[in-house]
Amino acid sequence: MNKSVLSLIIISLLISLLQTSCSENDNLSNVRDLKVEYLTNPYGLDEENPRFSWIYDDNTRGASQTAYRIIVSGNPENLENEEGDLFDTGKVSSSNTVHVEYDGAPLESGNKYYWKVRVWDQDEEEADWSETHRFHMGLLNPDDWQAKWITTPDTTISSPLLRNEFTIEKEIESATVFVTGVGYYEFYLNGEKVGDHFLDPGMTDFRDRILYETYDVSGQLQEGNNAAGFWLGNGAFRLKAEEGRWTWYGMNNQYGTPMGIMQLHIQYADGSEEIVGSDESWKSSLSPIIYNNVYGGEDYDARLEQEGWNSVGFDDSDWNSVEIVEDVAVIMDSQVMPPIRVIETIEPVTQTNPEPGKYLYDLEQNIAGWWRLQVEGEGGTEIKIRGAETLNNELFPKPLEEGNSLSTKHQYHANVWTTYILNGDGIETYEPRFFYSGFRYIEVQVDDPEAIESLEIDGRVVHSDLKRTSSFSSSNSLLNQICEAAIWSQRGNLHGYPEDCPHREKGGYNGDGQVIAETSMHDFDMHALYEKWLKDMKDSQYDNGRIPNTSPLMLGGVGGGIAWGSAYILIPLWMYQYYEDTRLLEEHYPNMKKYMTYLENLAGEFDENPDEEYIINEFGGYWDSLGEWEAPVRDRTGPVNPLTNTYYWYLNTLTFADIAGILGKEDDRRSYLSLSDSIKKAFNEKFFLEDSNLYGTEEPYQGYLLFALNGDLVPEEHREAVLDNLLHDIEVTSDGHLGTGILGTKHLVNVLPEEGREDLLHNIVTKTTFPSWGYWIENGATTLWESWNAESSHNHQMFGTVNEYLYKYLAGIQAPTNEGTAVGYKEIHIKPYIPDDVDWAEATIETVRGTVSSRWEKTDDGLILNVTLPPNTTGKVSIPKRDWDDVEISEGGEAFWEDGQIVDNSTEIFSGREADGFVVLDLNSGTYEFEVTGE
């Protein structure tokens, strides 16, 4: 074949491929990320009117959805014929893509449904249908549960096994199991674990609510005999202190022996159905887990393994009958949130052998999870494994070297371990089932090193499997490290709820969780997990309306104050602002109002000075009425807890007034705005030192000044002086360092930029001397720490609010809590800050309406700014003029801005102006590249 013929063939093929590609693109659906109740193809929904969401996907500038149509059916074939026999919206003229509520025929327990959506674009052109998605309903009514709760009659068994066999005599069409257990459970069918989750169910207050899961198990069943089995752990359900093992002080949860319930729904090919449930016919026995405590660890004797216990044909003649647990009077909710999974496996970077039989490993990353052991040796050999965050009882972590030892200064490392006893049957692999911790270094001790032929260890990263919705990067490596440390800390403190630390307390502290909530909404898709956590708060609410310091109440200690309970008011509003979730506000409104009434009563009657009607003074014990926490200068100036209590009451009152307004409750809105005025007046009368323009203390205290500025509490004629006091304390007294704890730091990273002092905040963030994030990084941190001086936990998430600076201000993607960005990112404001010591920065945020991105880079004579606004949105871009008097801007290589005005209006940029040192452009959705030069 000659070259000319070959060339013609190649050209023809390319033309054919291009034609095919164009033809396919002409018919593509313009939607992606279809979700029902925040989840993709969820199982076990217990919302009878679920909501549908999608992202409109079109890279054309100015692209927008003008209409949609959703169809739902119990039969996927109907959808192929465009028949929504259960629900058909018809063509709805709307740009809405978020939370479209199902309003069709009643959905039934246990049934699977199918749906799809099509949209019309800005030219009224009809796109192709989306792919078919599905959702599966849970058990909607208490009476739908026919199975029985079962447990072992032997209360001394630490982690019982339960099993049963049943027979299937027909061809299976489909099978669904509804299953749960407390404290923890694993469920098996025919020898295989069902699902890939760990530490299920997500922790709730088991006295009020237990979560169950739904699985399609069609592929794990067979005609003939089948076997089902539970492996149960104590979790927070049965928890008591034992000598020599760590348990958080005072924890003594004794609600019974671990128990499980499973209900298997089988649909046969002939159209008939059968339900198989846990009942009296099941049997129980001990397992190889001879100790498990969510704090103290887990011990496993492999010699006690009962091979095949969860398979057909196992001889269980010497097992005991189970005991039925009567009157389990709790709400059974479906666990519709991302599950806990093993996310990543990290191999040790360095290993030492300090002494015979002792091995030390460094993962070079602080993680939450557990270790995995692979070993071969003689039966009966005992291996003890534990972890810690530092070496040699030192303050800071460091690379492992010869001669180092594991730190044992904290009980939550020294007295936490797993013990594994070999069975001697070849290579054995072990990792915990019902325990997790936080650590960087792993120590392995072998009682008889001569009995071991091989031994390997690695770290297993375990947490709620939340989708990452952000990215950040810059030319400044310190900022990148701080950002990633914040990500690791958030991941390591999400195990079905936001916790304070994964090793010491594991408590769902509401204060820690509320300060990090906005950050987490940037970094992860938090919608489903926060919906569950707010139910935990509702469950934990006292009869008098108080929201306690931890939710759920099962783990952790006490500690906090009004700033902790405020999570129940602040987070719902943020959920509305970020995710456009109105239903959540409606659901919790009565209980939120009950909490607001509690605060009013607390101030009026039940604190230490009830005569101060609009001040919440100290109340309860020391741990009930905390204020700012972990500030590096707290011993110098405070704390003044009544100031913090009253400020957060004021903030809650304003927030609740906003919520009432959103829901159309105008009387409540006016009432709470009036109350906020009274609190503001009393706050200033008690705490404002007019002569010195300070709040609460006679020396500047950054947190208190930030509270006053953030809440607009400062009398207008004093605002500049109060701000000057804050700035002077940071810049001069503190030599450019922050002096804030967990509450003040959340305010710091937002107040300073809003006051036009991004430069000062940037200087604070990039400090490497105490106290600062950089100080942590310089001293080996790979996660964020509890205290600026590193004295305690090395994995707390609450100081991760620094990431808000990186996304909102440095990269410039303003949030719905900032002026210019609307609820649900319908309108978006991009306003980057360009510091001298950063050459470029970029960030992306996956919002409910699509991906927003911003990237800027300095050039020799100017600046390049790349911006993407997702389809179906509009936006505003504020381009900094920096030190230039005049700027010229081109977009996509074409000049469009000169002499303070638009000179080419051929793009989707429809207006522009100069204001406060910026060129402010109003534009439609799309991707833009602005090149700025100035003089």
N, C-alpha and C positions, 0 to 999 in steps of 0.2 A: 504494500500500500504506500503510495507516494505521499509526501508531506502535505500537498495542497488538498488532497482528498481527506486526509486525517483532520486537517484544520477545518474543513467544511463540516465534517461529522461532529467535531467538538462544538463548533458554533451552533449547529442545529440543536444539540443536546442542551446547551446553555439557554437558548431561546425557549426550548420546551420547558425547562425547569423554571425559568422566569415567568412564563405564562401560567404554569401550574401554581406557582407561589402567589401570583397576583390573583388568580381565580380563587384560591383558598382564602386569601386575606379579605377579598370582597365579601365573604360570607362568615367571617369570624365574628364570634360574640364579642361585645364590647364590655364584658363584665368579668371580674375575677374575684377570688376570695369570698365565695358564697358562704354565709354563716347563718346558723340558727341559734339564737340565744348565745352569741359570741363564739360559737364553736363550729368547726367544720365537721359535717356528717356525724352529729352527736348521737350517742346511745343513752337511753334512759332519761329523757326529758320529763320533768314532772310539772312543766308549765303548760296549762291547757290552751293558752293562746300565745304560742311562741312567736317571736319576732324574727323577721328575715332581714339580712343586711348583705350588701355586696359593695364592691368598689368598681366604679365606672372607669374603664381603661381605654384611653384614646390619647395618643401622643400629639394629636393635632392641636395647634394653639387655639385657645378659645373653645376647646371641646367642652360640651356640657350635655347632660342628659335632659331631655325635655319631657319624657314620659317613660313609664314602665308597665309591664304586665307580669304578674306572678301566677303560676298555676300549681296546684297541689293535688296529688292523687294517691290512693293506696296501691296503685298499680302502675309500674313504670311504663308499660305499654301504652297506657292512656296518654301519658305525656308525649310519647312519640307522635300521637295523633292530635297534639295540642288540645287535649281535653283535661281540664282541671275539674274533675267531678266532685272534689271536696271543697275546693276554693279556687276561684278565678277572679282576680281583681278587675279583669278587663283592662283596657288601656287607660291608665291614670296619668293625666297631665301633671307631672311633678318632677322636680330634680332630686327628690329625696332618695337616698340609698341606704338609710340607717333606720333600723328598728321598725320596719313595716309589719304591723301586727296581723297575725292570722285571724280571720273572721269568717270561718267556714263551718262545715258540719262538725259536730263534736268529735274530738280525737279520743281514741280508746286506749286503755291500758295495754301495754305490751305490743302494740302494733307498730309496723314500720310504714313510713310515708315518704313520698318522693316529690321533689319540687324543682322548678327551674324558673328562670326569669329572662325576659328580653327587654331591651330598652330602645328608645328612639333618640337619635343624636340631635345636635344643634340645628341641623338642616331638616329635621323631622324625618330623617331616613331611618327605616326599621333595621335594626341589627339582627343577626341570627340568634336563636335561642342559646342560652348557656348550656353547659353540660348538665345532666340530671344529677342532683344531689339528693341525699336522703336524711331523714331524722327518725329516731326510734323513741317511742314513748316508754316511760317507766311505769311503775305501778301507782296509779293516780289516787287511789282510795285505800284507806287502811284495810278495808275488807278484802282487797285484792290479795293480801298476804295470807296464803293458806298454809305455808310452811311454819314450822315451830323452831324457836330458839333452842339450841342444844349446847350442852357443856359436859365436861367430865365430872363424875361424882367425887373424884379424888382431888380435893382442894390443895394438896401438896404438890401436885404436878406443875412444874413451872411453865411448860409450853406443850399442851396436849395435842395429840393427833386424834382426829375423828374421821371415821370412814363408813362407807356403805356401798352396796352393789345393787343395781337395778337392771331390768331387762327391757330391751326395745325389740318389738316383734314385727315392726313394719318399716317400710322405706321412709327415711326422714326427708322432709322438705326443708325444714329449717328448725333451729333450736336456739333459744335465748335463755340465759341464766341471770337471775337477779340474786345478788349475793353480798354478804358483808359479815364482819365479825369484830368483836372488841375484846381487848384493846387493839391488837393488830391481827391480820389474818393473811394467809395465802390459801387459795382454793385450787384444787387439782381435779382433772378429769382424765381417767385412763392413763395415769402415770405422768401427765404433763401439766405444768402449772398453767392456769388460765390467765392470760394477759401478761404484760411485762411491767406491771406496777410494783412498787414497794411501799412499805409502811402505810398500807391501807387499813381502815378507811382514814380519810383526812380527819384530823382531830377536831372534835366538837365537844360541847359539854354533854357527855354521854347520858347524863341524867335527863336531858331534854330532847336531844336530837342525835340520831345516828345516820350516817351517810351509807348508802348502798351503791353498788356498781352493777352495770348491765353489760353483758358480753354476748356477742354472737358466737356460739360454740358448735355450730353445725358441723364443722370439720373435725371436732374432737370426740364426736359420738360415733357409735357403730351399731349396726343391727346385732342383736344378741345381748350378751352381758356387758355391763359398763360399771365402772367404779368411780366414786366421787370421794374427795377427801378434803378436810380442813387441817391446816397447821396454824395454831393459834399462839399469839404472844400477849404479854401483859400490857404493853403500852402504858398509857396513862390511866387505864381502867383498874389495874391492880398494881399498886406501886407503894412499896414500903422501904424504909431505910434498913440497911443491913451493915453490920460492922465491917469496916475495911473497904466498902464500896461507896462511891459517890452517889448521893441523892440530894437534890436541892433541899435546903433546910425546911423542915416542917412538912414535906410532901408525904402524905399517907393516904393515898386513894385506895380504898378497899370497897369496891362496888360489886364484888363477886369474882368468880373464876372466869377466865376468858370464855367467850361463847360465840357461836356462829349460827347463821341462818342462810339457807339457799333455797331458791325456788326455780326449777327448770321447766320452761314452757317448750314443749315439742309440738311442732306441726308436721303431720305426716302427709305423704304424697297423695293419699286418698282423701284428703280434706279434713280428717279428724284431728283432734288435739288431745294432748295429755299433759298433766302437771305432775312433776316429781319434786317432792320437797323434803327437807330435813325433818326427821321425826324420831319416834322412840326406837325405830329399828336400827339406828346407827350405833356404832360402837366406838369406844375411846381407849387410848393407851398413852403411855409416856413417849416422849421423843428424845432424840439425842441432845436437845437443848435443855440443860439442867439448871440454868439460871438465865434470866433475861430481865433487864431493867433499862428503861429508856435512857437513864442517866449513867448507871454503873457499868453497863456492858452486857456481855453474853458469854456463856460457857457452853461448849459443845463437846460431848463425848461420842466420838465416831463409833466406838464399840457398841453403842446402843442403837445404831441405825437398824431399821427394820426394812430391809430391801423389798421393794414392791408393795409397800403398805398402801399406796394409792392406786394400785393396779388390780385388774380382774384376777381372781383366783388366789389372792393372798389368804393365808390361813390366819383368821382373826379369832379362832376359837377361845384363846386365852385373854382376849380383850374384854373390857367391861362394857356393859350397856351404858349409853349416855343418860344424862339427866335432862329433863325438859325444864326450861326456865319459864316460869309462868309470869303472866302480867308484866311484860316488858312494855310499860306505858310510856313510850317515847315517840316522837315524830320520826318517821322514816323518810328521809329526803334523798333524792338521787345526787350522786357526787358528780355534778356537771361542772367540773373545773379541771384544769390540766393536772394529770396525776404526777406522783413522785416517781422518778425513774433513775436508773443509773445513767448519767448523762455522758460521762467521760471516764476513761481509765488513764491514770498517770503513772508511768514507771519511774522509779527512783533515779535521780541523777547521780547520786553519790551513795556509797555504802562503806561502812567501817565495821570492824569486829573488835570492839573494845576489850573483850575478855572472852575466854572460852564459853561458848553457848549463848553469847549475847551479840546481837547484830543491830546496827543502827542505820537508818535509811533517811535520805533527804529528798523530798519531792520537789523542793524549791518552789512550792506553791502552797499557801494555806488553803485548805479545802474543808468542806463539810461533806461527811459521808462516812465511809469506813474503809478498811483494808481488806485485801483479798490474799489468801495464803495458798500457795501450791507447794506440797511437800511430799516427800517419800521417806519412809523410815519404819522403825519397829513399832508394833502396836503397843499402846500404853504410854508412849512418849508424850510428855506434856509441853505444849508451846503456849507461852503467854505473850500477848501482843497489846501494846498500848501506844498512844500518840501524845504529842505535845506541840506547842507553837514555838518554843524556843529551846535552846540547849544550855546546859551548864547552869541552870537557874538564873540566866542572864535576862536582862530587860528586852533585848532586841534579838530578832532572828539573824542567822548568818549562815553562809555555806558550811556544810558539814566537813570537819577535819578529823584526822586521827587524834585520839585522846578525848574527844567530846563525849558528853553523856546527855541523856534525855532529861529535860527539866521536870522536876517533881515538886516545885514550890507551890503549885496550885492543886488542891484536891481533885478538881475536875480533870486533871491529867494524871496525877499520881495514883488515884484510886478508881480509875476507869480503865477497863481492859476487856479483852476477850481471851478465853482459854480454850485451846483446841487439843483434844486427846486423840492421838492417831489410832486407827484400827489396824494399820499395818498391811493393808490390801492395795499395794501399788501406789501410784501417784494419787494423792488426795487433794481436793480443792475445797476450800472453806471461805465463806464470807458471811458476816452477820445477816440475819433476817429482820430482827426486831429491835435494832439499836442503831444509833448514829452518833457521831461526835464531830468535833472540829480540831484540826491538827495540820502540821506541816511535816513533822518528823515522826518516824515509826520505829519503835523499839521491839525487837523480838528476842525473847528469852527461851532457851531450850533446856529442860531439866537434865537431859542426857545427850550432849552434842554428838557423842560417838554413835548414837542410834539413828542419826539423820544422814541420809544419802544425798538428798538435794532439798533446797528450800528457796523459794522465790516469793516476793511480796510486791504488791503495787497498791496504789490508792484509787479508790472508787469515789467519784464525785456524784453525790446523790442529793437531788432537790426537786422541787416542783418543776415540771418540764414546760416552762413558760417560753413562748416565742419571743425572741429578741426583736425589738422593733426600732432599734436605733443603731447608729454608728457615729463615731467621732474619731478624727485623726487630725494631727497638726504637725508642723515642723518642730514643735517643742516636745521633746521626749518626756519631760517631767509631766506635762499635762496629759499626755497619752497614758503614762503609767498611773496617774491619779485616777483617770477615767476608768481604766481596767480594774484597778483595785476596788473602786466603787461597784463595778459590775460584779466582781467576784463576791463582794460582801453581801450584795443584794441576793445573788443566787444562793449563797450559803446560809441565808436566813429566811428562806421561803420553803417551808415544809407543810404545805396546806394552809398556812397562815403566815403573816410576817412575824418573825421572832426576834428577840434581842441578840441571842448568840446561840450557836449550835452545840455548845458543850456544857456551859455552866448552868444556865437557867432554862433555855429553850422556851421562854415564855412569850406569849403574844402581847407584849406591852404596847398598849394603844398609843402612847406618846411617841415611842420610837417609830411606830408604824405610820403615824400621821405626818411626822416631819419628812419622812422619806417618800411619802405616797406620790407626790407630783414627780419626783425624780424617777420613781419606778414606772409611772405611766409614760414617761419618755422611753425608758430603757426596755420595757417589756409590755406585752399585752396582759394587763392586769385585770381586765374587766371581770372575767368569771371568778377569779380568785378573790377579788375584793367583794364581789356580790356575796360569796360564801362568808367572808370575814365579817361583813356587816350583819349577817344573820347571827354570827357568834356574839357580836356586841348586843344585839337584840335579846338573844337568849340569856346573856349574862346580866342584863339590866335588873337592878334591885326593884322591889315593890315601890320604893319611894322615888324611883326614877333615876337613881345614880347609875352611871356607867362605870364599872370598876376599872382598875388600872390594867388588867390583862383580860383579853378575850381570845379564845375561850379560857375558862377558869381552871382547866385541869392541870396545867403545868405552870411553873414559874412562881414568883413570889408576889408580894405587894410592892407598891412604890409608884408614886406619881401624884398627880393632882388634877386640877381642872384641864390643864394642857393635855393630859392623857385621855380623859373622857371626851375631850373635844373632837377626837377622831370621828365620833359618831355624827357630828355635825359637818365638819370640814370635808371629809372624804366624799360623802354623797354629792356635795356641790361640785367638787372636782370631777367626780364621775360624770355628772351632767355636762360640765364644761368640756371635758376631753372626749367623752363617748356619746354625748347627747342622749343620756339615759334618763328619761323623765319618769318611767315606771318605778325605778328604784326609789326616787324621791317620794312618790305616792305611797309605796309600800311601807317605807320607814317613817313617814311623816308623823303618825300618831305617837310612836315611841320617841322620836326626836323631840317632839313637843313635850313629852313627859320628862325628858332629860332637862329641857329648858326650864320647866316648872321646878324641877329639883334644884337647879342652880339659883333660881329666884328665892326659893324657900331657904336654901342654905345661907344665902347672904342675909336674909331677913330674920332667921330664927336660930340657926344651928351652928354658926361658926363661933369663934371665941368672943366676938363683939357684935351681937345681933343689933345693936343700936345703929350701926352703920349699914343702912338698908341696901346701899348699892355698892358695897365693898365685900368681897369674899375674903375674909381673914383666915387665919390658920384654923383647921378643923381636923377632927380625928387625931390619930397619932402622927408621929414624925413622917412615916412613910406614906401617909395618905395625902399630905398637903405639901408636896415638893414643888419647887419652882424650876428655875433654870437648872440644868443638870450638866455636869462635867465641863463647866467653864474653867479655863486655866487660871483665872484670877479671882475665883469665887471667895477664897479666904481673905482677900484684900477688901472686898466691898459688900459682902452679903452673906447669904441671899436674903431678899425681901420677898418671901413667898406670896403674901397678900397682893403685891403688885402683879405678879405673874398670874395668879388666880383670877384677879379682877380683869386684867387685860384679856385673857382668853374667854372669860364670860362675855365681855364686850364684843370680841371678835365673833363668838358664837351667835350673839344676838343679831349682829349685822348679817351674818351668813344665813341664819334662819329666816330673817326678813326677806332676803333674796330668794330663798327656797319657796317661801309662802307666795311671793310674787310670781315665780315661775308657774306655780300650781294654781294661780288665780285666787288665792285665799287673801283677799285684799284687807279684810279686817285684821287678820294676824300680821300681815306685813306692816300695816300702820302701827299696830300695838307694839311690835318689837322694835321698830324704828324709834318710837317714842321712848321705850325702855333704854335703848342704846344711848339716847341723848342724856338720860338721867345718870347712867353709868359713867359716861364720859365726863360729865360735870363733877361727879363724886371722885372719879379717878384723879382728875387734876387737882381738886381741892386737897386730897390726901397725899398724893405722891409727887406732884410737880413743885420743885423748889424754884420759885420764880426768880429769886435774886441771882441764882447761879445757873439757871436754865438746865437743870438736871432733873432726873426722875429717880426717886426711891432712895438714893444714897448721896452723900455729900461729896463723893468723888465720882467721876464718870464711870458708869457701868454700861458697857456696850449693848448688852442684851436689852436693858430697860429703855435706853434711848431708841433702839431699833423698834421695840414694841410701839412706843409712842409715835414714832414717825410712820411706821407701817399702817397703824390704825387711824392715822390722821387725827390723833388725840391732842396734838400740840396746838395751843392757841396760835392763830395765824401770825400775830405780831412777834411770836417767840420762835417760830419754826426755824428760821435761818440760824438763830443762836444755838438752838438745840442741835441742829445738824452740825454746826461748827464744833460743838463740844464733842460730838461723836468722831468727827474727822480728826480733830486734834488728838483725841485719845488714841486713835489708831496710828496716825502718822508720827506723832511726836512721843507721847507717853509710852506707847507700846512698840515704837520703832517699826511701824508698818505691819504689825501682827494683829491678828484677831484676838478678842478676849471673850469669845462667845462659847456657850455650851450648845447642846443639841437643839434648843428652841431658837436661841438667838442666831445661830449659824444659818438656819433655814431662812430667817429674815434678812440676814446680812447679804446673802447672794442674790437677793431680789431688790432690797431697798437701795443699796449703793448704785446699781445701774439705773434704777428709776430716778435717782437724784443726779444722774449724769456723771457719776464717779466710777465708771467701769475701770478707769486707770488704777484707782486705788484697790478695787476688788481684784484686779489682775495681779497687782503687786502682792496682795495677801496670798492669793492662790499659788503663786510661784515662789513664795518664800521656802527656804530649806532649813531655817533655824526654828527653834522651839518658840511658840507652838504653831505648827502648820502641817498641812498634808505633805508638803515636800520634806519636812523633818521626818515624817514616818517613812517615806519612800527612801530617803537617804540612809535610813537605818534598817533597811531590808524588808519593809512592808510589801506584801502582795495582796493584802486585804486592808480594810480600814479598821482602826482600833477604837476601843471604847473611850479611852481617855487620851488627851493630848500628850501626857507623859508616859504612856505605854505601860502603866503599872498593872493592868488587869487584862481583860479579854483582848485578843488580837483579831477578832472577827465580829464587829458590830457594824450595822449598816447606816446608823442615823446621821453620821457626818458625810454620807454620800450625797447630800444635797449640793455639794460642789458641782456635780454634773449639770445642775440646772444652769449654772453660769456658762458651761461649755456649749450647751445646746442653744439656750435662749439668747445669750448675749455675745459670746465670742463668735460662734457660727452665725448667730442672729436669727434663729428660727423662733420667733416669739410664740408663746403658748396662749391658749384660750384664756388664761388668767392675766395676760398682758393686754394693754390697750392696742387695738388694731387687729387682733386675731379673734375671730368669732367662735361661738360655741360649735364644737365638732369640726373645727378648722374649715368651715365654709368660706370664710375670708381669712387670709393669712398675711401676716406682716413679717417681712425679712429685714432685719436691721443689724448688720454685723458690727462688731467692735474690732478695730485694727490696732493692736498694741505694737510697740516698737520692736519687741524681742521675739515676735512670731512672724515667720515669712508667709505661711499659709495655714489655713484651717478649713476643715470641711465636716459637715454633719448631715445625717439623714434621719428623718422621723417617719415611721410608718403610721399614719393617722387613720381614722375611720373612713377618710375619703381618699386615701392613697398616699404615696410617698412624697414628702416634702424634702428638698435638699438645698443646701447652700454651701458653696465653696468659694473662698476668696484666696487670691495669691498676689503678692506684691511683684511688680515688674521694675525694670530699671527706671522707668519714667512714669509709673502709675500703678494701676490696680486692675486686676481682672476678677470679676464676680460672676459666678455661674449659679443660676437659680432655677429650680424646678418647682412649679406649683401643679398639683395633680389636677386632672380633668374635673370638671364640675365645681371648680372653685374660682374665686377671684382673689386678687392680692394687692399688696402694696410693698414696694421695695424702697428702702431708705439707703441710698448710697452715700457713704461718708465722703465729704469733700476734703477731709484731713486738714492739712495746713494750706491748701490752695485757695487763692482768691477766686479763680475761675477754673472751671473744668469743662472738658469736652468728653463726651461719651459716645462710643459707637456700640451697636448691638448687632451681633452676627457679622461683624466686619463692615457694617454700614453706619456712617455718622448719623446720629439722630438728636443729639443734644449739644447746643452751642449757645453762648451768650445768655444762659439762664432760661432757655426755652427749647421745646421740641422743634426740630427742623425737618424731620421726616416722620410722618405719622402713618406709615404704611404697615406698621406692625400692630400687634395686639396691645401695645402700650397706648392707652387712650387719654392720659393726662399726666402732667408733671409740674413740679414747682420746687423752689428752694426754701428750706426752712430749718433753722437751728443747726446749720452746718451740714445739712444733708440735701442731696437731690432726691426728692420723693416722687416715685413713679407709681401710678395706678395702672394695673395691667390684668389681663385675663390669664387663664391657666396656660401652661406650656413651659418649655425650657428656653432660657435666655442666657446669653453670654454678653456681659457688659464689660467693655474695656474703657477704663477711665484714665485720662491724662489731665494734668493740671499745671498751673503756673501761678 
